[in-house]
């Protein structure tokens, strides 16, 4: 039986690769409000999502946890009363991969954010 809670099975997918600097800049330009942080293996994309109150913040965190689980790609989160800082990086490629940007788009979709023009 299939489950909506089943994470992505990376064993049956092509291996992820680190994106080049040019690919990162291009992908980042298509996202709204995300910024590049860190360097080397610690390079990441990061965005602060703001909310009206703690309840909205935690609702977002719970929805993002579902996305992260199904993608088997888990962000670093810094959770506060009315905001959540989300940080994606792909540890197994020591950098950023397409998966980071896919998950960033899904995080934006949770709050109805439009892609950058």
Secondary structure, DSSP 8 states (H G I E B T S, - for coil): ---TT----GGGS-------HHHHHHHHHTSSS-EEE--GGG-EEEEEEE-SSHHHHHHHHHHHHHHHHHHT---EEEE-SSEEEEEE-BGGGTB--HHHHHHHHHHHHHTT-----
